[in-house]
Structure formats: structure tokens, C-alpha cells
Amino acid sequence: MPDLQSLPAEIAERLGSVDELSPADELATYERVLAELTELLNAPEEHRPEGE
């Protein structure tokens, strides 16, 4: 699981060149990132980093 401090940079990196992809690949990239963020938000409290 990524550190929450580095999460915005990691997302920006993954989405940085998304506009260069085909429409289908662009959509797939957005779906993967959204699924990963949803998983992080739904993680049980004991799996969240301290301070959250």
C-alpha cells in the first residue's frame, strides 16, 4: 500500500501522459486508479497508516 504522503505524486505520475493513450487505454487507466483509490478508502482501520 502506498504511503498517503506520496499518493498524490504517484497518481499524477500515472495520469501524467494519459492523454497520449488511445481512448480505451485512457479509460482503463482511469478505472484502475479509481479502483485502487476506492480500495484504499475502504481499507479497514487497522490497515490504514498511523494518523488516519
HUBELLIN-V957977 format. One record per run of one state. SS is the DSSP state (~ for helix, > for strand, _ for the rest). FROM is the first residue (numbers start at 0). TO is the last residue. If there is no record, write none. Layout:
BEGIN
SS/FROM/TO
SS/FROM/TO
END
This chain:
BEGIN
_/0/2
~/3/14
_/15/16
~/17/19
_/20/21
~/22/40
_/41/43
~/44/46
_/47/51
END
